[in-house]
């Protein structure tokens, strides 16, 4: 029973990235998200992923797959708005 609860939590927990993504899209800005923090977290997830993928622990493996996928979306949105901001800034010069 505890493994099923943990598996559900492993799937649901990364979905808390969705409100973060939605807030950036709604404001059309990622200015309040530290680029260094976001990239640092994402790189750590990538470095942990190979160990998680080969793990026999279904909860750990599932969490890493879902978390890596959803946090990659966060990174994509952050970089999209940063690039957009940077290109707008340079076009005004």
Secondary structure as UniProt FT lines:
FT   HELIX           2..13
FT   HELIX           14..16
FT   HELIX           17..27
FT   TURN            31..32
FT   HELIX           35..53
FT   HELIX           58..91
//
